[in-house]
């Protein structure tokens, strides 16, 4: 591949024009469908997707079941609004607040939004759960039940508001769900026909709430759909701010090292072109921008800058005025083309391995980062040589380590002096360094056993964010805002209507009560038994009658009476018309995957310990459960991808060095880096979520990058010096400075991501920096220690016969 760099250096104008044209054309093709909709129907517009369902293939059994059962039971996702008033002695149950609640609910019924396919989406008015849309169920006379609107009009006095509160507390279906147990707070549930409108609904709600009279009430809006949709809206802002901010920081560090703005400018331009071309290809090919693909620029920038710094550093160390510049450029590229090409291959393989995971957005991310790695390599090996050749001599005045050094033969900068002392130390204290590394591996191994696989879209936001605050308040005050559904199917032939059987309904009621008492995560379980018991109580007008009737005809009578309510179809959200299938609604106080897994296990154990009166099969659906499934798929898929790419990279390094021992040696910094990173994750109690998992691929590519450069230059120098001590001294001059500059520039350069207000971006910033610093440190400290111990066997091919 050296010929490409030499050709670019000689035909620099052509490569500048070609690179600019490619970047412009791809950008235009990507933007045209969005800027000029309809003008280019053969191109795909930019689309954003933050739906966790799409973490699984469309034909995944859990997704198919989720969609089918939502349709069968008429289930929708909710935007949840919690209302708290600490200023009023009756909480929100005062005349002014309930009037505002009625206004909000009435307005919500008419909200309508355009969908991407040309249709309309909005709030399902008939299924809103709010005081003005549900019934007050009470005894009309002995044997008769009255169904009237709980709040047909706002109360005119606080006494009227208190009566509404008391009526809600008296109905078990509402207590804990719509009214808090202490009777001071209110929760409203707005079902939406399309999850993608949830952020727009939240914004419209907030705009209306801002017009309300100040009463001391605070409104908290949350729910998984809101978190997911809002993340998509903020994702673009973070992508537009975080990546340039990181680039600016990298620019400052490059300027600190190399001191010439015009020299380092090409590095940033090449990185930007790599990002633009890759993201344009993503859009042109019809891929959606997901949480993972939104991070592609964050991953490509350090990869692109890494190779740039190797070239800049080598050019900086070799450049002297008066020497033929083409000769210098060719010498630099001759030294670096092989390790750069192989590190490009290993990095691309690391990310391409993500295509082995069963998670479509992760597959897309892996593919396009791999493409971006090759794009970055092309721009680096062509634009940098071409640019160096196009600079006038005046632009290079004062540039170069030899011009700035106090001595003409060695770099006397702080970095040069530090490395010059670090090299002999690593070589002469090899055994101690290896023992410390082994101890760190043991420490990391213990930490890895503590890793918890967990995610929750709400936790993508900072703790102080209004959606996190709303989530805490609502789940403290009410039964929970996270929904999961247990689907139960009776075996055919057991009964004509098994879920109308009193014994079965009593079993479901007892199971619900036992599970609620056993788990703090389960706030409430609702089912058909709640409707039957409530109506039965009002038939007899006594609290003791809150139970399941003794006969199936009596159960049928309660359901027949419920048909006189304003919401008779609510029955079919719990059971099918033939009473062969039923669901239980689980309100959970946490959306963490670990909590959903515990609930799933708890229910499974309960069913095994307490067999139902009729044989049942059970399965789960709902957004909270889907998040659990794709997380499990991600863990197994990431492990498979990492092991597969590890083997491929080992083969590549072995081919590069034509030696298995050198290939294995190149993988050791990777093993230590990955172990330390994930060991620290385990010890710190940080959840192993999607960004954390994907960074294993980044560590694979970048850790090997440093090792390949270090080992390739070591072998070259040893062939000339024929001794490890002189080789060690030379390695900790220019070659190690290039690696160290990389570590500092890219490792520190991505810490500005900590300023992002989305937690996944902060996680990526911390871990990218940690991976780069650890990978560089292990390559510069552990590799020379290992070589010192095993030098006789490692250099047997490089030694010349005496």
Protein Blocks (a to p, Z undefined) as FASTA:
>chain_A
ZZmmmmmmmmmmmmmmmmmmmmmmmmmmmmmmmmmghjlmmbccddddfbfklmpcfklm
klmmmmmmmmmnopacddddddddfkbmnljmcfklmmmmmmmmmmmmmgccddfkopac
dddfklpccfklcccdddfbghiacdddfblbacfbfklmmmmmmmmmmpmklgoklpcf
kopaccdddddfbfklmmmmmmmmmmmmmmpccehiacddedjklmmmmmmmmmmmmmmm
mmmmmmmmmmmmmmmmnopaklmmmmmmmmmmmmmmmmmmmmmnopacdfklmmmmmmmm
mmmmmmmmmmmmmmmmmpcghiafklmmmmmmmmmmmmmmmmmmmmmmmmmmmmmpccfk
lmmmmmmmmmmmmmmmmmmmmmmmmmmmmpcfklmgoiajklmpmbfkbccbfklmmmmm
mmmmmmmmmmmmmmmmmmmmmmmmmmmmmpccdddfklmpcfklmklmmmmmmmmmmnbj
cdcdddddddehjamblmlcfklmmmmmmmmmmmmmmpmklmbdcdfklmmmmmmmmmno
paklnccdfbfklmmmmmmmmmmpmblmlmmmmbcfklpaccdddddfbfbfklmmmmmm
mmmmmmmmmccfbdcddddedjklmmmmmmmmmmmmmmmmmmmmmmmmmmmmmmmnopak
lmmmmmmmmmmmmmmmmmmmmmnopacdfklmmmmmmmmmmmmmmmmmmmmmmmmmmmmn
opaklmmmmmmmmmmmmmmmmmmmmmmmmmmmmmpcbfklmmmmmmmmmmmmmmmmmmmm
mmmmmmmmmmmmmmmmmpccZZ
